[in-house]
C-alpha cells in the first residue's frame, strides 16, 4: 500500500500566517504540521509516500522533508497542484505514482492521537472498494457528514447545513485503484471543486464502501481555532510520547 499526503491549497483561513508559507508548514506544538500525517502513514507501516503540494512555497517541502530519511521512508515523491481544485483534484495527481496499488490518503492538516493500524488491516482484507474513518464531533457541519442507520452509512453530505448525524468523515481515506476513474466522473461542486465526498458516495452506491470509528482524539488544523486545539492536544498528550507513534524524527529530538 502506498501513502498520499495532500498538502496543497492556499490556507486562506489562516491568513496572514499563510502569506509567506504553506499552511502545512506551520508549527503544531514541536514540529511542522506536515510531520503528523506522514507519521500517521509510517505508524501504519506505509513508507512509500507522495506529497501533493501547491502554492508559492512548495519548494520548502523539499527543503524540510528532503528524501524522507527522518522518517526512514523507502522513498518520498512530490507533485504540484495548480490552483485550488479540491481534495479529489489534488488526489488524481498521484495516479502515476500509485501504479494500480491500494492507497491511504491523509489530508495534510489532520492530526490524530493514536494510529490507523486497525483500519488499514480491515481494508487490506477488502478485495476492492474504499474505507473511511469516522469520528463523533460537536461540529459535523464543518465536514463531510454521514447519515447512519443500524450501523450502515446511507449517504454522505459535504458541509451540511443540517447534519444527519454527529459524525464527521475524517481526512483519512483508503482507496483501491478505481478511485482515479471515479474522480474522472466527478463534476465540480458549487465551490468549483472536485469533492472527495462525491467519490466516497460513488463507492457507497456500488456497495464497496466500509467504515470504522477512530480511537482517540482527532482534529484538523485549518482554522485558527482548530490550529490552537491541535497544538494544545499535541502538547498535552506529549507529541514525542503519543501512544502508537514511532520515534520522533531524529532532527526534532529535544536537547538533553
NUDOLUM-921956 format. One record per residue (C-alpha): residue in one letter; x negated, z, y. Coordinates in pm, whole numbers, plus 50000, padded with zeros to 5 digits. Example, Ala and Ser with C-alpha at 12.3 -4.5 7.8 and 13.67 -1.06 7.14 Angstrom:
// residues 2
a487705078049550/s486335071449894/
// end
This chain:
// residues 256
x500005000050000/x498784991550348/x499425010150673/x500614997451010/x500425018051330/x502465003851618/x500845013151948/x501924986352193/x504304988152487/x503714998752846/x504765035252815/x506665032453142/x508485065353082/x505125082953110/x504095066953438/x501905074553633/x499875086953333/x500045052453179/x498955033153487/x495335035053371/x495605039052995/x497785031552694/x500355058552611/x498945062652262/x495525072252401/x496915102152594/x495915136352460/x498175156852235/x496525191052215/x492955184652099/x492975147552013/x494295113752125/x497905106652028/x496925077051807/x494945100151577/x498125116651448/x499855086151294/x496555074251147/x496055108550990/x499605107050853/x498715074950668/x495375088550549/x497025120150416/x499345097650211/x496355080250056/x496585048750270/x493215037550400/x493715000550473/x495285001050820/x496074977951111/x496764989851465/x499074968451679/x498114973752042/x499244959552375/x498914962352750/x495794961152964/x493884988352784/x493904975352428/x490114973552421/x489965011352449/x491375014452096/x488304996751961/x486005019952156/x487885050552030/x488545041051668/x485645017451606/x485675007751237/x487745037651129/x484785057450996/x486055090251144/x488985088150902/x486965074150610/x489085042850621/x488355013850390/x488794991550693/x490754990851016/x492144959751181/x493614952951523/x496134928351661/x497704924052003/x501364923252108/x502074903552424/x504804919052636/x507404943652507/x509444926552237/x510414957652045/x509264975051728/x510244946651495/x508464921351715/x505294942451701/x505554946851325/x505734909751249/x502254905651398/x500934924651096/x502194898950843/x498824881150790/x497174915050729/x499814927150483/x499314897950240/x502534904650049/x501894941449975/x504174970850043/x503574987850375/x504075020850553/x504755017150924/x504275046051168/x505085044751537/x502065054551743/x503805083451920/x505225100151609/x503735133551512/x504665154351207/x503805189051082/x503335181950712/x502965149050525/x504945119850381/x503505120550030/x506845126849855/x508475097950040/x505595074749953/x505845084049586/x509585077249593/x509055043149750/x506265034749507/x508885037249230/x511165011849403/x510724976349281/x511864963149617/x513554973149940/x512854998750208/x512715036350251/x513325055450575/x512765091950660/x515445111950838/x515245143951040/x518045165351185/x517615166951563/x519515180751865/x519475146952044/x520225119151793/x521415096652075/x517745090352160/x517025073951826/x518375052351550/x521185073951413/x522645070351061/x526245075250961/x526165095250638/x528855102350379/x528265120650049/x524535116750093/x524775079050144/x523915060150460/x526845038450567/x525175023150870/x522575029151139/x523235026351512/x520475023551772/x520705049552050/x524465055452010/x526465069952297/x528505089452041/x526255097551741/x527935097851398/x525545124251264/x522905148751380/x520145129151209/x517545105651353/x515625078551175/x512045089251235/x509445063651330/x508055062250976/x509225033450756/x508335019450414/x508964982350350/x508414955550091/x507094921550198/x510594907750269/x510584927450595/x508994897950774/x511684873750659/x514274898650780/x512574901851118/x512764864051142/x516564866451114/x516854893851376/x518344884951714/x517274901752041/x519444931252141/x520924938752484/x517454952652566/x515994918552482/x514074934352196/x513984929051821/x515334962051693/x513934978051380/x517404993051327/x518744957951263/x516074952850999/x516934985950833/x520624976250828/x519714943650653/x518114963650373/x521164986450370/x523574957150334/x521634942950041/x521674977149872/x517924983449871/x517565009950144/x516765045350031/x516005076050237/x514575111050228/x514515141050461/x511335151150636/x509985186050573/x508595204550873/x508825195351238/x508715160251380/x508605147451734/x507875116151927/x505775118052243/x507225090452458/x508615111452743/x507145139652948/x509405164452768/x508545152252418/x504835149152504/x504825185552612/x506755195252299/x504295176252078/x501345193252244/x502855227852209/x503825222251845/x500385209151757/x498725238351934/x500995264451775/x500555250151428/x496845245551473/x496115208451467/x492995213651262/x494815235651010/x498095217350964/x499445220350607/x498955187750421/x496455173750670/x492995162550583/x489925174850767/x489925165651135/x487835135751240/x484185146051241/x483555139751608/x486515161551708/x485455193651536/x485295223151770/x481915235851871/x480815266651684/
// end
